[in-house]
Amino acid sequence: MTSIRKARSRSDLDWVVSSPTAATLWRRIEQAAADLGFPLYIYVFVRRDGTRFHHTNIPARYYAGPEHDPFLVYCCNNLGHTLTGAEFLPDYRYLSEGEQAFIQQARGSGMRSGIGIPVRTRSNPEYGGFNFGTHLPRAEFEAGPLKQLETLRTLCLAAQQRIEELGVVAEAPDQQHALAMGSLTPREREIFDLLAIGLPRADMADRAGISPHTASTHIKRIYRKLGVRSRAEAMTLRMQ
């Protein structure tokens, strides 16, 4: 965590802005936010053509998707922040039953309280931002992580700068997938294919003619390049 704190202390947040790939950028955003007390995040953005992009570390079963995310409706009207999560639902009685259910569903991942920070408002052709969450009850959240608001806002602006430079939001999902797969070496692609069809690690190593230790090294590199964390995520990516 020391390197995260040092990088975050620089006004331009070089550590985030220098991310060489989208996968690295998302990992660094996640790590920097967690260091501030926000282990969960949702990034959601509406493109110029009206299609919606999102990236999150919340499991899919707890996030109903950007098409239903109240963040885009209520949190992007100005550049101010919004307190989010199920702990703050009593403050937003105007939300529909469906919107409340969306927020309660996210609570299943541990996202009880958080901060929504837009990086572009609805007055722009493209808009969206970040919703960072914690597992804390309201009182503990207000006494702790909420105090990191301005630092978190700076992180959002630095992250958005790099998102735009890398063309992350501009890419269609199939283009992002192609770019990620193209970053693999021939050997990594071979291991990825064996991994994705469900072979045990020892069998993968035997099939590829390498040691289990070398297979493990390849798998770690593959996960890092593709921005996945598990075999299940790798299998999902392979089916795209």
C-alpha positions in Angstrom: 0.0 0.0 0.0 3.0 2.3 0.4 3.4 2.8 -3.3 -0.3 3.6 -3.6 -0.1 6.3 -1.0 2.9 7.9 -2.5 1.4 7.9 -6.0 -1.9 9.3 -4.7 -0.1 12.1 -2.9 1.2 13.5 -6.1 -1.2 16.2 -7.5 -1.4 14.7 -10.9 -1.7 11.1 -9.7 0.9 9.8 -12.1 0.4 6.3 -10.8 -3.1 6.1 -12.3 -2.5 8.3 -15.3 0.5 6.3 -16.4 -1.5 3.0 -16.6 -0.4 1.4 -19.8 -3.6 -0.6 -20.5 -7.2 -0.5 -19.6 -6.8 -3.7 -17.4 -4.0 -2.1 -15.5 -6.0 1.1 -15.1 -9.0 -0.6 -13.6 -6.7 -2.5 -11.1 -5.0 0.7 -10.0 -8.4 2.5 -9.6 -9.6 -0.4 -7.5 -6.4 -0.4 -5.4 -6.3 3.3 -4.9 -10.0 3.5 -3.9 -9.6 0.6 -1.5 -6.7 2.4 0.1 -9.1 5.3 0.8 -11.6 2.9 2.4 -13.7 2.1 -0.7 -13.3 -1.5 -1.7 -16.1 -1.5 -4.2 -16.7 0.6 -7.3 -19.0 1.0 -10.3 -18.0 3.1 -13.3 -20.8 3.8 -15.7 -20.8 6.1 -18.7 -23.3 7.0 -21.5 -21.6 7.3 -24.9 -22.6 9.9 -27.5 -24.7 7.4 -29.3 -26.7 6.6 -26.2 -25.1 3.2 -25.5 -23.9 2.6 -22.0 -20.5 1.3 -20.8 -19.7 0.1 -17.3 -16.9 -1.6 -15.3 -17.2 -2.8 -11.8 -15.7 -5.2 -9.3 -19.2 -6.1 -8.0 -20.3 -9.6 -9.0 -22.9 -9.5 -11.8 -25.6 -11.1 -9.6 -25.5 -7.9 -7.5 -25.4 -5.4 -10.3 -28.5 -5.1 -12.6 -26.6 -3.2 -15.3 -26.1 0.4 -16.4 -29.6 0.4 -18.1 -31.2 0.4 -14.7 -28.5 2.3 -12.7 -30.1 5.3 -10.8 -26.6 7.0 -10.8 -27.1 8.1 -14.4 -30.5 9.6 -13.6 -29.8 11.4 -10.3 -26.1 11.8 -9.8 -25.0 13.4 -13.1 -27.1 16.6 -13.1 -24.1 18.5 -11.7 -20.6 17.9 -10.5 -21.5 17.6 -6.9 -21.3 14.3 -5.0 -24.1 12.1 -3.9 -24.2 9.8 -0.9 -25.2 6.4 -2.2 -26.0 2.9 -1.0 -28.8 1.3 0.9 -27.9 3.1 4.1 -28.9 6.4 2.5 -32.2 5.2 1.0 -34.3 6.9 3.6 -33.0 10.2 2.3 -34.2 9.5 -1.3 -37.9 8.8 -0.9 -38.5 9.9 -4.5 -36.8 6.8 -5.9 -39.1 4.3 -7.6 -39.6 0.8 -6.2 -37.4 -0.5 -9.0 -34.6 2.0 -8.3 -34.7 1.1 -4.6 -34.6 -2.6 -5.5 -31.5 -1.9 -7.6 -29.7 -0.4 -4.7 -30.8 -3.1 -2.3 -29.5 -5.7 -4.8 -26.1 -4.0 -4.8 -26.1 -4.2 -1.0 -25.8 -8.0 -1.4 -22.2 -7.4 -2.5 -21.5 -5.5 0.6 -22.2 -2.1 -0.9 -24.0 -0.4 2.0 -22.8 3.1 1.9 -20.8 5.1 -0.7 -20.2 8.2 -2.8 -21.3 8.9 -6.3 -19.0 11.3 -8.2 -19.8 12.3 -11.8 -16.9 13.1 -14.2 -19.3 14.4 -16.9 -22.8 15.8 -16.4 -25.9 15.2 -18.4 -25.5 18.6 -20.1 -22.7 16.9 -22.2 -23.2 14.5 -25.1 -21.4 11.9 -23.0 -21.8 11.6 -19.2 -21.2 9.4 -16.2 -18.9 8.7 -13.4 -17.9 6.6 -10.4 -19.9 5.2 -7.5 -17.5 4.0 -4.8 -18.9 1.8 -2.0 -18.1 0.4 1.4 -19.7 -2.2 3.7 -20.0 0.3 6.6 -23.2 1.4 8.3 -24.0 5.1 7.8 -22.5 6.5 11.0 -19.2 4.7 10.6 -19.1 5.7 6.9 -19.7 9.4 7.7 -17.0 9.3 10.4 -14.4 7.6 8.3 -14.3 7.1 4.5 -16.5 10.1 3.7 -13.7 12.4 4.9 -11.7 11.2 1.9 -14.1 12.8 -0.5 -11.8 15.4 -2.1 -9.0 12.9 -2.5 -11.5 10.5 -4.1 -12.7 13.2 -6.4 -9.1 13.8 -7.6 -8.7 10.1 -8.2 -11.9 10.2 -10.4 -10.6 13.0 -12.5 -7.2 11.4 -13.0 -8.9 8.1 -13.8 -11.2 9.7 -16.4 -8.3 11.4 -18.0 -6.6 8.1 -18.6 -9.9 6.3 -19.6 -10.3 8.9 -22.4 -6.6 8.7 -23.4 -6.8 4.9 -23.7 -10.2 5.1 -25.6 -11.7 2.7 -23.1 -15.3 4.1 -23.3 -15.1 4.7 -27.0 -14.4 1.0 -27.8 -17.3 -1.3 -28.4 -17.2 -4.4 -26.2 -16.1 -6.7 -29.0 -13.2 -4.3 -29.8 -12.1 -4.3 -26.2 -12.2 -8.1 -26.2 -10.1 -8.2 -29.4 -7.5 -5.8 -27.9 -7.3 -7.8 -24.7 -6.8 -11.1 -26.5 -4.3 -9.6 -28.9 -2.1 -8.7 -25.9 -1.5 -12.4 -25.2 1.6 -14.2 -26.5 1.2 -17.4 -28.5 2.1 -19.5 -25.5 -0.3 -17.5 -23.3 -3.1 -17.9 -25.8 -2.4 -21.7 -25.8 -2.6 -21.8 -22.0 -5.7 -19.5 -22.0 -7.5 -22.0 -24.3 -6.6 -24.9 -22.0 -7.6 -22.9 -19.0 -11.0 -21.9 -20.5 -12.0 -25.4 -21.4 -11.7 -26.4 -17.7 -8.5 -28.5 -17.6 -6.8 -28.8 -14.2 -3.5 -27.0 -13.9 -1.4 -30.2 -13.9 -3.2 -31.4 -17.1 -2.6 -28.0 -18.7 1.1 -28.2 -17.9 1.3 -31.7 -19.3 -0.6 -30.8 -22.5 1.6 -27.8 -23.1 4.9 -29.6 -22.2 5.8 -27.3 -19.3 6.0 -27.5 -15.5 3.0 -26.8 -13.3 5.0 -23.8 -11.9 5.5 -22.4 -15.4 1.8 -22.9 -16.1 0.9 -21.0 -13.0 3.2 -18.1 -14.1 1.5 -18.0 -17.5 -2.0 -18.0 -15.8 -1.1 -15.1 -13.6 0.1 -13.1 -16.6 -3.0 -13.9 -18.5 -5.3 -12.8 -15.7 -3.4 -9.6 -15.4 -3.5 -8.8 -19.2 -7.2 -9.7 -19.5 -8.3 -8.0 -16.3 -9.9 -11.2 -14.9 -9.5 -12.8 -11.5 -10.7 -16.3 -11.9 -11.1 -19.3 -14.2 -14.8 -18.6 -14.4 -14.2 -15.0 -15.6 -11.7 -16.3 -18.2 -14.3 -18.8 -19.5 -16.8 -16.1 -19.8 -14.3 -13.9 -21.7 -13.5 -16.8 -24.1 -17.2 -17.2 -25.0 -17.5 -13.5 -26.1 
